[in-house]
Amino acid sequence: MESTIVVAALAGVPLLLSLLLRVGSVHMLLSVFVGEVLASRLGDDAAWIFENLFSADAAGKFVRLFLFFLPVLLTLIFLRKKLPGKAMLTQFLPLLAVSVMTAMLALEYVPGGVRAGFYSSEVGSILQQAGDVFVAGTAVFVLISTWFSARKAHHGHGKH
């Protein structure tokens, strides 16, 4: 039960903030992918430095989680209110998919008990087995929704 609440928060908070701050799904997707690269490629070194500087043995997971969410947080801050309110209607489903994907990827960086607890549930088991397909599907879905919702350039021939 506790692990389900954590996973719901990992998905719900980015979804809620991106909707309230009007940040597009393609920007959120990119920031999640950048966070994944930072956490997976720099996480071990950053955790080692942090643990040696502050003598904190369990800090490694939290440093990786911080690296994962740092680009998401910065995207929410710097790109807030860049989309008009009407555009958020077409962004809801892509943002929902990105938020679920965010929680799935972030699970790798949370403490093992939370991850194991969630994966032992029925929904967690399905998401664990279909994780790679879901990530790829989310990326393609956001890309296609971006193609079809992009504003067309105005090529008016009227007076200036």
Secondary structure, DSSP 8 states (H G I E B T S, - for coil): -HHHHHHHHHHHHHHHHHHHTT--HHHHHHHHHHHHHIIIIIHHHHHHHHHHHHT-TTHHHHHHHHHHHHHHHHHHHHTTT-S-TTHHHHHHHHHHHHHHHHHHHHGGGS-HHHHHHHHTSHHHHHHHHTHHHHHHHHHHHHHHHHHHHS-------S--
